[in-house]
Amino acid sequence: MGVDLTGDVRGLTIRQPHASLICPGPDREPVKRIESARPKTSYRGWVLIHAGKERPKDGAVVGDWQVHRRVFGSIDSIHPRDRRRRVCHLPLGAVVGVARITDCVPVVKSLGGPDDPLPRVCVSERGLRLMRPFVYPTVDLSDQAPYGVWTPGTHAYLLDDIVTLPRPVPARGALGLWRPAPDVLAALAQKDRVADL
């Protein structure tokens, strides 16, 4: 897989531990493949996955704690026992990986009609499903349910070709999709930063 960071590349700031669930580390499979509760965008292409500066809040362990233990090594790396020091072993304020936004789909409660041409993420008592027009069967997204906010009216970014950086690249993030500074892109181009890109 070739990652082209020379064109129109964007950044996407995500709060921890969600950023590390998307980019869990070298030789580990991504747990989170959809970023939810986002505004609609027509952008499709490469994004830098940026871990925000804010430390994880108490209760930020989302989903299965066994998954967190497998991805992060321990729950303490997210919530240290010594809460007075607020030590966090997850990267903060840095680009942790890259991914490709392949689609932006609305989150809805109803399934829509059989002729509805738009893909969508459906939230119902039967779970979370990705509905695509003229494609059967639907894709079960129940494993993604704990890792997002599935409010009808918001949108979900479908992420593909996720690559974790061997070392985080310090960077300043922003709300929404943002354009990375040239020095951040230059740091990503260094061989010691990006092994698999």
C-alpha positions in Angstrom: 0.0 0.0 0.0 1.4 3.4 -1.0 0.5 6.5 1.1 0.7 9.7 -0.9 1.1 12.7 1.4 2.1 15.1 -1.3 -1.3 16.1 -2.5 -4.3 17.6 -0.6 -3.8 16.0 2.8 -5.9 16.9 5.8 -5.6 16.3 9.6 -8.2 14.9 11.9 -7.9 15.6 15.6 -9.3 12.8 17.8 -9.3 12.6 21.6 -7.5 9.8 23.4 -7.9 6.9 23.8 -9.9 6.9 20.5 -6.9 8.1 18.4 -4.9 5.1 19.7 -7.7 2.7 19.0 -7.5 3.8 15.4 -3.7 3.6 15.3 -2.8 1.1 18.1 0.8 0.6 17.2 3.0 -1.3 14.8 1.9 -4.8 14.1 -1.5 -4.3 15.8 -4.8 -4.3 14.0 -7.0 -1.1 14.4 -9.9 -1.5 16.8 -11.8 1.6 15.6 -12.4 2.0 11.9 -15.1 4.6 11.9 -14.9 8.1 13.4 -18.5 9.2 14.3 -20.4 12.3 15.3 -18.7 14.4 12.7 -20.0 17.1 10.3 -20.6 16.1 6.7 -17.7 16.4 4.4 -17.1 15.8 0.7 -13.4 15.2 1.3 -12.1 11.7 0.4 -8.4 11.0 0.8 -5.5 10.7 3.2 -5.8 12.2 6.7 -3.3 12.5 9.5 -4.7 10.9 12.7 -3.9 13.5 15.4 -4.2 12.7 19.1 -5.6 15.8 20.8 -3.7 17.5 23.7 -6.5 16.8 26.2 -5.8 13.9 28.6 -8.4 11.1 28.7 -11.2 11.9 31.2 -12.2 9.5 34.0 -14.3 6.9 32.5 -12.7 7.2 29.1 -12.2 3.5 28.8 -14.8 2.7 26.1 -15.8 -0.7 24.9 -14.3 -3.9 26.2 -11.5 -3.6 28.8 -10.0 -6.8 27.3 -9.6 -4.9 24.0 -7.9 -2.0 25.9 -5.5 -4.3 27.6 -4.6 -6.0 24.3 -4.1 -2.6 22.5 -2.5 -0.5 25.3 -0.9 -3.1 27.5 -2.9 -2.1 30.5 -5.7 0.1 31.6 -3.3 2.1 33.7 -1.8 3.6 30.6 -5.1 5.3 30.1 -6.1 5.9 33.8 -3.1 5.9 36.1 -3.6 4.9 39.7 -2.0 8.1 40.8 -4.7 10.5 39.6 -3.1 13.5 41.3 -0.2 13.5 38.8 -2.5 12.7 35.8 0.2 10.8 34.0 -0.9 9.5 30.6 1.2 7.1 28.6 -0.7 7.6 25.4 0.6 10.1 22.8 -0.9 13.6 23.2 -0.7 16.6 20.8 0.9 14.4 18.0 0.2 12.7 14.7 0.0 9.0 15.5 -0.9 7.6 12.1 -2.5 8.1 8.7 -5.7 6.7 7.2 -7.8 7.2 4.2 -11.4 8.6 4.4 -13.3 6.5 1.9 -16.8 7.7 2.6 -18.8 10.0 4.9 -22.2 8.6 5.7 -25.1 9.9 7.7 -26.2 8.3 11.0 -29.9 7.5 10.9 -32.5 5.6 12.9 -34.7 4.4 10.1 -33.5 2.1 7.3 -35.0 4.2 4.5 -36.8 2.8 1.5 -35.4 0.1 -0.8 -34.7 2.7 -3.5 -32.8 5.0 -1.1 -29.5 5.7 -3.1 -27.5 6.9 -0.1 -25.2 4.8 2.1 -25.9 5.3 5.8 -25.2 3.9 9.2 -28.4 2.7 10.9 -28.7 2.6 14.6 -31.5 0.3 15.9 -32.2 -2.2 18.6 -30.7 -4.8 16.3 -27.3 -3.1 16.5 -25.3 -0.9 14.2 -25.3 -1.6 10.5 -23.8 0.0 7.4 -26.3 0.1 4.6 -25.1 0.6 1.0 -27.3 1.0 -2.0 -27.6 -2.0 -4.2 -25.2 -4.0 -2.0 -26.4 -7.0 0.0 -25.9 -8.0 2.7 -25.5 -5.0 5.0 -22.3 -4.7 7.0 -22.6 -5.4 10.7 -20.8 -2.7 12.7 -21.7 -3.9 16.2 -18.0 -4.2 17.1 -17.7 -0.4 16.4 -20.7 0.7 18.6 -18.7 1.2 21.8 -16.2 3.5 20.1 -18.4 6.3 18.8 -21.3 8.6 19.4 -24.1 7.4 17.1 -26.5 10.4 17.2 -28.9 10.5 14.3 -28.2 13.6 12.2 -24.4 13.3 12.6 -22.0 11.7 10.1 -19.5 8.9 10.3 -16.2 8.9 8.5 -15.3 5.4 7.1 -11.5 4.9 7.5 -9.4 2.5 5.5 -5.7 1.7 4.9 -4.8 2.7 8.5 -1.1 2.9 9.2 0.4 3.6 12.7 3.6 5.7 12.8 6.6 4.1 14.5 7.0 7.3 16.4 4.4 10.1 17.0 5.1 13.4 15.2 4.3 16.5 17.5 1.8 18.7 15.8 -0.9 21.2 16.6 -4.4 20.1 15.8 -7.7 21.9 15.2 -11.4 21.2 15.0 -12.8 19.5 11.9 -10.6 18.6 9.0 -7.6 20.9 8.9 -4.5 21.4 6.7 -1.2 20.3 8.3 1.7 22.7 8.5 4.5 22.1 6.0 6.9 21.3 8.9 4.6 18.4 10.0 4.5 17.0 6.5 8.3 17.3 6.3 8.7 15.4 9.6 6.5 12.7 8.3 8.7 12.3 5.2 11.7 11.4 7.4 12.6 7.8 7.1 12.9 7.3 10.9 9.4 8.6 11.4 7.5 6.7 8.7 8.7 3.2 8.1 5.8 1.7 6.1 4.6 4.7 4.3 
